[in-house]
Amino acid sequence: MSDIVHLILKRKHWNQIANGLKIHEYRDNTEYWRKRIIGKRIVIFHMGYSKETMIFLIKQIDLNDEQITITLGARITHANDS
């Protein structure tokens, strides 16, 4: 089983993460997302469906009744690296 989760972002959120303004990413707490996120150590963000990516270590994953919160750790690559 892979330690990587791939997430698609809109440009607004992509830019906020790229600039260090956003350190959390959220998804609905559904079975669909729990299966894809829980236990992962790395997140690869995709800017829309383009080839642009950013890779981060996952510092922490929290669940509450409504959402899953992914706290980002260190950036492994920059947008232009991949």
Secondary structure, 3 states (H helix, E strand, C coil): CCCEEEEEECHHHHHHHHCCCCCEEEEECCHHHHHHHCCCCEEEEEECCCCCEEEEEEEEEEECCCEEEEEEEEEEECCCCC
